[in-house]
Structures are given as C-alpha cells and as structure tokens.
Amino acid sequence: MRGDWRSVADRPRGAGILDVGCGSGGFIRELRSFGFNASGADPFIAQPVMDGDSLLVAQCAIDDITQHYDVVMMHHSLEHVPDQVGTLAEVRRILNPGGTAIIRVPVIDSWAAGYFGDKWAHLDPPRHFFLHTRKSLALAAERAGLKVTQIRDDFNEFGVRGSMAAQAGLSSISPEPVNPARFAELIALQRKAAKNGQGDMVTMFASA
C-alpha cells in the first residue's frame, strides 16, 4: 500500500481526495472505508476501475481532470513523469482553496542512496525520470505555485531489501531471500537515518 490514511486524518470524513498514479486503487478503497470521498486517476491502467457502481480509478492523466479536491496525493508517481513543475502546477490547479497536496517520493540526498550507490533500489532506471533532493522537490513545488508546509522523512523495507538484491546481482524485486542478519542491521541504519533527516523517501505537504 502506498501512503498512509493518517496523513489525511485531520481532514473531515467526506473530504474529497484524489490519488494520482494510483494503479488499481487499493489505497483508495482503504480511504473510502474510513469515510473519505476518495478516487484516483492513472493514465497507464488498462481500463477504468469500478467500485460497484462508482468509479474508483479513472483512466486519465491529471491534466484531463476538471473536478476540484480537498487533497491531491501522488504516492511514488511524480518521479515517473517527465514534467515535474508542470505536473505539480496541475496538482495546484485542481486543489480547493485551503486544500493540501501530499507528494511522496524517493530522495537521493539520503543515507541509503550514498551507501548503496548505483545499487540503490530507488534509482529504478529507466522508469524514474527524476530523483529529487529535499531542496529540489521544494523548489519544484514553489515554482508550481504551491506553498510547502512540511517535509517528513520516511523509508520502507524495499529501499534496503531491493538494494541488497541488486548488490547480489539480482533484480531489485527478486523474491530471493536476503541475509536476515545483514538485512536487520541495514534496516536499523535506515531507521536511524530517517530519524536524522536522511531517510530515502520523503512526504511533502503543500498548499495552494
């Protein structure tokens, strides 16, 4: 699951939420279970995804969207698009006044990126067009007309597990087991790095 419903816990139930680049919409279903009016958009799905009689995920790009939302999310999708500022400007365009953008991406100014080097799983060429630093992400948002309110450090196991697989000459998504003791050691270092502002992912919160 990408993202965390607690990121929008301060929003009233029934708030309109759009998740851009959400795939099949598993996170949207969870948000709906908490009472949010959540939906998604993804131009790369094979067909629109329905939730009963309701449209769950539209098969479209963000610039095709005309509705406005209280929250617009992009969880690990911004790095997959070629126009960073333009896409963030579209996020701003469809936000309601007082709305919040929540953008979650890997960042290269991190402990894991430095430690694993070209084996860092979040490099993910050629699918990732951009890898931001915290500063470049904030600058892109500001150039798009968004006001950055917070950047939170984050990480997940993939940043270590996938990197260890790459070091072993395997695909970063290989199901092959990793060395459990070494994995635990590196996860502990990753957790410490995130606490010290060097996590390999961040979640940026911004307003229009």
C-alpha positions in Angstrom: 0.0 0.0 0.0 1.3 3.4 -0.9 0.8 6.2 1.6 -1.0 6.2 4.9 -4.5 7.4 5.6 -3.2 9.1 8.8 -1.7 11.7 6.5 -5.2 13.0 6.0 -6.5 12.2 9.5 -7.1 15.9 10.2 -9.5 16.2 7.2 -13.2 15.7 7.9 -14.7 12.5 6.8 -16.3 13.1 3.4 -13.4 15.2 2.2 -12.7 14.9 -1.5 -9.3 13.1 -2.1 -7.7 12.3 -5.4 -4.7 9.9 -5.7 -2.8 10.4 -8.9 -0.9 7.5 -10.4 -2.6 5.0 -8.0 -2.7 1.9 -10.1 -5.6 -0.4 -9.2 -6.7 1.8 -6.3 -6.1 -0.3 -3.2 -5.2 2.7 -1.1 -8.3 4.5 -2.3 -10.5 1.6 -1.1 -8.9 1.9 2.3 -9.6 5.7 2.4 -13.2 5.1 1.4 -13.5 2.6 4.3 -12.6 5.5 6.6 -15.3 7.6 5.2 -13.4 9.8 2.7 -14.7 10.6 -0.7 -11.7 9.2 -2.4 -11.0 8.4 -6.1 -8.0 8.0 -8.3 -6.6 8.8 -11.8 -4.0 6.8 -13.7 -3.4 7.0 -17.4 -1.5 3.7 -17.5 -4.2 1.3 -16.3 -5.7 -1.0 -18.9 -9.3 0.3 -18.1 -11.2 2.3 -15.5 -11.6 0.6 -12.2 -15.1 0.4 -10.6 -16.2 0.0 -7.0 -19.6 -1.4 -7.5 -21.5 1.4 -9.5 -18.9 4.0 -8.5 -15.8 4.9 -10.5 -12.8 4.2 -8.3 -9.9 5.0 -10.7 -10.3 7.0 -13.9 -8.1 6.1 -16.9 -6.8 9.6 -17.5 -3.9 12.0 -16.8 -4.0 14.8 -14.3 -4.4 17.4 -16.9 -7.7 15.8 -18.0 -9.3 16.3 -14.6 -11.8 19.2 -14.1 -13.1 18.4 -10.7 -11.5 20.0 -7.6 -10.4 18.3 -4.4 -9.5 18.9 -0.8 -6.5 16.7 -1.0 -4.5 15.7 -4.1 -1.9 12.9 -3.5 0.9 11.5 -5.5 2.5 8.5 -3.8 5.6 7.4 -5.7 4.2 8.6 -9.0 5.8 12.1 -9.5 9.2 10.6 -10.2 7.7 8.7 -13.2 6.6 11.8 -15.1 8.8 14.0 -17.4 7.4 17.4 -16.4 7.8 17.9 -12.7 6.8 21.5 -12.3 4.0 21.2 -14.9 2.6 18.2 -13.1 2.8 20.0 -9.7 1.1 23.0 -11.3 -1.8 20.7 -12.3 -2.0 19.5 -8.7 -2.3 23.1 -7.6 -5.0 23.8 -10.3 -7.3 21.1 -9.0 -6.9 21.8 -5.3 -9.8 23.6 -3.5 -8.9 26.7 -1.5 -7.2 25.5 1.7 -6.5 22.2 0.1 -3.4 20.1 0.6 -1.0 18.4 -1.8 0.7 15.3 -0.4 3.7 14.2 -2.6 5.7 11.1 -1.6 8.9 10.4 -3.5 12.4 8.8 -3.0 15.2 11.3 -2.5 18.8 11.0 -3.4 20.2 13.1 -0.6 19.7 10.1 1.7 21.9 7.7 3.7 20.7 4.7 1.6 21.5 6.4 -1.8 25.0 7.2 -0.6 25.5 3.8 1.0 24.3 1.6 -1.9 25.4 3.9 -4.7 24.4 2.6 -8.1 22.7 -0.4 -6.5 20.2 1.7 -4.6 16.9 0.2 -5.5 15.1 3.6 -5.8 17.2 4.6 -8.7 15.0 2.4 -10.8 16.1 3.3 -14.3 14.6 3.9 -16.8 11.2 4.2 -15.0 12.3 7.1 -12.8 12.7 10.3 -14.8 13.8 12.3 -11.8 15.3 11.7 -8.4 14.9 14.8 -6.2 16.7 16.1 -3.2 14.6 17.7 -0.5 15.6 21.1 -1.8 14.8 20.4 -5.5 11.4 18.9 -4.6 10.6 22.1 -2.6 11.8 24.3 -5.4 9.7 22.5 -8.0 6.6 22.8 -5.8 7.3 26.5 -5.2 7.7 27.1 -9.0 4.4 25.4 -9.5 2.7 27.9 -7.1 2.5 25.6 -4.1 3.5 26.6 -0.6 5.5 23.8 1.1 4.3 23.4 4.7 6.2 20.3 5.8 8.6 17.6 4.5 8.6 14.4 6.5 11.4 11.7 6.3 10.2 8.2 5.5 11.5 4.8 4.4 10.3 1.3 3.7 11.9 -2.1 3.6 12.2 -2.1 -0.2 15.0 0.6 -0.1 17.2 -1.9 1.8 15.8 -5.3 0.5 15.8 -4.3 -3.1 19.3 -2.7 -2.8 20.7 -5.9 -1.2 19.2 -7.9 -4.1 20.8 -5.6 -6.6 24.2 -5.9 -4.8 23.8 -9.7 -5.2 23.3 -9.3 -9.0 19.5 -9.9 -8.8 16.5 -7.8 -9.7 15.5 -5.3 -7.0 12.1 -7.0 -6.9 13.6 -10.5 -6.8 11.8 -12.9 -4.4 15.2 -14.5 -3.5 15.8 -14.3 0.3 18.4 -11.9 1.7 20.8 -12.4 4.6 18.5 -11.9 7.6 21.2 -10.6 10.0 22.6 -8.2 7.4 19.1 -7.0 6.5 18.2 -6.3 10.1 21.5 -4.3 10.5 20.8 -2.2 7.5 17.2 -1.6 8.3 18.3 -0.3 11.7 20.7 2.1 10.0 17.9 3.1 7.6 15.6 3.8 10.5 18.3 5.8 12.3 18.9 7.8 9.1 15.2 8.7 8.7 15.2 10.0 12.3 18.2 12.2 11.5 16.7 13.7 8.3 18.4 11.3 5.8 15.5 8.9 5.0 15.5 7.6 1.5 11.9 8.8 1.0 10.1 12.0 2.0 6.5 13.1 2.1 6.0 16.7 1.2 2.9 18.6 2.3 2.0 21.8 0.4 -1.0 24.1 0.0 -2.2 26.2 -2.9 
